[in-house]
Amino acid sequence: MKLLGISKATLNRRAEDGTIPTEIEEGRKRGRKYPKEAIDAHVRLLKPKSKTKLTFGPTTNSELWASFQNHFKLYEVEDIVTYDRLLEWREANDDIFMSAREGGKRIAGVTILPLAEDVIKSLIDGRIREQNIEPWAIRKWSEKNLTAYIPSISIHYTGDKQRDRERGHYIIRSAIRWALSLDRQYDIKKAARPIRAFIDTLEQEESPLVPPPRDNQ
C-alpha cells in the first residue's frame, strides 16, 4: 500500500477488479498475496518520468574528448581516430562535429567531413584509414563542388535498452536534419556516401548506422 501510495480499501478494491495483480491458493478465499515483481512494475510506472530536454549543436573540445573515449567501447583500436588528429580536423573546419545532449551532457554525436575526392576514394579502396586523413584534405563548407564523407554516428550506451533506443533515434533524426541543412546550404555535388543516400540509410531500421557496444566491454 505504501509503495503504491493508496489506502488498504483502495488496494482491496483494485485487487478485486483486477487492476492490481494478486495470487491466492486454489480453493481459498483468504490469504491473497501480491506478487513482488508485479507490484514493483506498477510502482515504477508511478515514478515521474524524466523530462530532461535533448538538444543538438556544435561539439565542444570536452565533448570531442568524450567522443574519443567512447569510441573505445564501440570500435577496434585500429579504427579509432586519435584525439590530436580530431583537433587537427577541427582546425581545418570547425563545423564538422555535432553532439546531442541530455541535460547538458553529451549522449551522442555525428561527424560529416567535406573531403578531397581522391582521399575518399583511398578510404573506400582501403588504401588509408580515417586516422590517415590529413587536415589539408578537409575542405571548407563554403567551397564549391564538395564531396561529403560521414565517418561516425554513435551514442553513449547506458545499458538501459529503452533509453539507448531513444538516444539512437534522437541522434539519427538530428543527423538527418543537419545533413539536409548542409545539402541545402552548400554545393555538395559528389559523395562516397551522398547526403540523400545517407538519409535514406539512416531511415532503414534494418540497417542502423549507430554501432552497438563491443561484446567485450
DRENKE-620132 format. One record per residue (C-alpha): residue in three letters; x, y, z. Coordinates in steps of 0.25 Angstrom, whole numbers. Example, Ala and Ser with C-alpha at 12.3 -4.5 7.8 and 13.67 -1.06 7.14 Angstrom:
// residues 2
ZAKE res    px    py    pz
ZAKE ALA    49   -18    31
ZAKE SER    55    -4    29
//
This chain:
// residues 217
ZAKE res    px    py    pz
ZAKE MET     0     0     0
ZAKE LYS    11    10     4
ZAKE LEU    19     7    -9
ZAKE LEU     7     9   -17
ZAKE GLY     2    21    -9
ZAKE ILE   -12    16    -7
ZAKE SER   -21    12     5
ZAKE LYS   -24    -2     8
ZAKE ALA   -38    -1     4
ZAKE THR   -34     4   -10
ZAKE LEU   -23    -7   -11
ZAKE ASN   -34   -17    -8
ZAKE ARG   -44   -11   -18
ZAKE ARG   -33   -11   -29
ZAKE ALA   -29   -25   -26
ZAKE GLU   -44   -29   -27
ZAKE ASP   -46   -23   -40
ZAKE GLY   -32   -28   -46
ZAKE THR   -25   -15   -47
ZAKE ILE   -15   -20   -37
ZAKE PRO    -9   -34   -39
ZAKE THR   -11   -44   -28
ZAKE GLU   -10   -58   -25
ZAKE ILE   -18   -67   -16
ZAKE GLU   -17   -82   -14
ZAKE GLU   -28   -90   -21
ZAKE GLY   -40   -93   -12
ZAKE ARG   -37   -82    -2
ZAKE LYS   -44   -69     0
ZAKE ARG   -34   -62     9
ZAKE GLY   -19   -61     8
ZAKE ARG   -18   -52    -4
ZAKE LYS    -3   -50    -8
ZAKE TYR     2   -38   -16
ZAKE PRO    14   -43   -25
ZAKE LYS    26   -34   -23
ZAKE GLU    30   -34   -38
ZAKE ALA    16   -29   -42
ZAKE ILE    16   -19   -31
ZAKE ASP    30   -13   -34
ZAKE ALA    25   -11   -48
ZAKE HIS    13    -3   -44
ZAKE VAL    22     5   -35
ZAKE ARG    32     8   -46
ZAKE LEU    20    14   -54
ZAKE LEU    17    23   -43
ZAKE LYS    30    29   -43
ZAKE PRO    31    43   -50
ZAKE LYS    37    41   -64
ZAKE SER    49    49   -67
ZAKE LYS    46    62   -75
ZAKE THR    61    65   -78
ZAKE LYS    61    73   -91
ZAKE LEU    70    67  -102
ZAKE THR    78    77  -110
ZAKE PHE    87    77  -123
ZAKE GLY    98    86  -126
ZAKE PRO   113    88  -129
ZAKE THR   123    79  -121
ZAKE THR   132    85  -111
ZAKE ASN   146    80  -109
ZAKE SER   142    74   -96
ZAKE GLU   131    66  -103
ZAKE LEU   141    63  -114
ZAKE TRP   149    56  -104
ZAKE ALA   137    49   -98
ZAKE SER   134    44  -112
ZAKE PHE   148    39  -114
ZAKE GLN   148    31  -101
ZAKE ASN   134    26  -104
ZAKE HIS   139    20  -117
ZAKE PHE   148    10  -110
ZAKE LYS   135     4  -105
ZAKE LEU   130     3  -120
ZAKE TYR   141     1  -129
ZAKE GLU   154    -7  -131
ZAKE VAL   166     1  -127
ZAKE GLU   172     2  -141
ZAKE ASP   159     8  -145
ZAKE ILE   159    19  -135
ZAKE VAL   164    33  -139
ZAKE THR   173    39  -129
ZAKE TYR   169    52  -121
ZAKE ASP   180    60  -127
ZAKE ARG   176    57  -141
ZAKE LEU   162    61  -137
ZAKE LEU   167    74  -133
ZAKE GLU   175    76  -146
ZAKE TRP   162    73  -153
ZAKE ARG   155    84  -145
ZAKE GLU   166    94  -148
ZAKE ALA   163    91  -163
ZAKE ASN   148    92  -162
ZAKE ASP   141    96  -149
ZAKE ASP   127    91  -154
ZAKE ILE   129    76  -155
ZAKE PHE   125    71  -141
ZAKE MET   112    71  -135
ZAKE SER   107    66  -122
ZAKE ALA    94    62  -115
ZAKE ARG    92    66  -101
ZAKE GLU    83    61   -89
ZAKE GLY    82    72   -78
ZAKE GLY    95    78   -84
ZAKE LYS   103    65   -84
ZAKE ARG   107    59   -97
ZAKE ILE   100    46  -101
ZAKE ALA   103    44  -115
ZAKE GLY   109    50  -127
ZAKE VAL   111    51  -142
ZAKE THR   123    55  -152
ZAKE ILE   122    60  -166
ZAKE LEU   134    63  -174
ZAKE PRO   136    71  -187
ZAKE LEU   148    64  -193
ZAKE ALA   156    64  -205
ZAKE GLU   150    53  -214
ZAKE ASP   163    45  -216
ZAKE VAL   164    44  -201
ZAKE ILE   150    38  -200
ZAKE LYS   154    28  -212
ZAKE SER   166    24  -204
ZAKE LEU   157    21  -192
ZAKE ILE   147    13  -200
ZAKE ASP   158     5  -206
ZAKE GLY   165     2  -193
ZAKE ARG   178     9  -196
ZAKE ILE   177    18  -184
ZAKE ARG   169    18  -171
ZAKE GLU   162    30  -165
ZAKE GLN   173    33  -156
ZAKE ASN   182    36  -168
ZAKE ILE   173    47  -173
ZAKE GLU   181    59  -173
ZAKE PRO   176    73  -169
ZAKE TRP   179    79  -183
ZAKE ALA   169    69  -189
ZAKE ILE   157    75  -181
ZAKE ARG   151    86  -189
ZAKE LYS   142    98  -184
ZAKE TRP   127    97  -186
ZAKE SER   127   110  -194
ZAKE GLU   136   103  -205
ZAKE LYS   129    99  -218
ZAKE ASN   127    84  -223
ZAKE LEU   129    78  -209
ZAKE THR   130    63  -207
ZAKE ALA   124    59  -193
ZAKE TYR   128    47  -184
ZAKE ILE   121    42  -172
ZAKE PRO   131    34  -163
ZAKE SER   123    34  -150
ZAKE ILE   110    34  -143
ZAKE SER   109    28  -129
ZAKE ILE   103    29  -115
ZAKE HIS   108    27  -101
ZAKE TYR   101    14   -96
ZAKE THR    95    13   -83
ZAKE GLY    91    -1   -82
ZAKE ASP    76     3   -82
ZAKE LYS    71    -2   -95
ZAKE GLN    59     7   -96
ZAKE ARG    67    19   -92
ZAKE ASP    78    15  -102
ZAKE ARG    68    13  -113
ZAKE GLU    62    27  -110
ZAKE ARG    77    33  -111
ZAKE GLY    79    26  -124
ZAKE HIS    66    31  -130
ZAKE TYR    69    45  -126
ZAKE ILE    83    46  -132
ZAKE ILE    78    39  -145
ZAKE ARG    67    50  -146
ZAKE SER    77    61  -143
ZAKE ALA    87    56  -153
ZAKE ILE    76    55  -163
ZAKE ARG    73    70  -161
ZAKE TRP    87    74  -161
ZAKE ALA    90    66  -173
ZAKE LEU    78    73  -180
ZAKE SER    82    86  -176
ZAKE LEU    97    84  -181
ZAKE ASP    91    79  -194
ZAKE ARG    82    92  -196
ZAKE GLN    93   102  -192
ZAKE TYR   105    97  -199
ZAKE ASP   110    92  -212
ZAKE ILE   110    77  -209
ZAKE LYS   111    71  -223
ZAKE LYS   118    57  -220
ZAKE ALA   120    48  -208
ZAKE ALA   124    34  -205
ZAKE ARG   112    33  -197
ZAKE PRO   103    44  -203
ZAKE ILE    95    52  -193
ZAKE ARG    82    47  -199
ZAKE ALA    86    33  -199
ZAKE PHE    92    35  -184
ZAKE ILE    78    40  -180
ZAKE ASP    71    28  -187
ZAKE THR    80    18  -180
ZAKE LEU    78    25  -166
ZAKE GLU    63    23  -168
ZAKE GLN    65     8  -170
ZAKE GLU    64     1  -157
ZAKE GLU    69   -12  -162
ZAKE SER    82    -5  -166
ZAKE PRO    85     4  -154
ZAKE LEU    97    13  -154
ZAKE VAL    98    15  -139
ZAKE PRO   109     4  -135
ZAKE PRO   105    -5  -123
ZAKE PRO   115    -7  -112
ZAKE ARG   126   -17  -114
ZAKE ASP   123   -30  -108
ZAKE ASN   136   -30   -99
ZAKE GLN   132   -17   -92
//
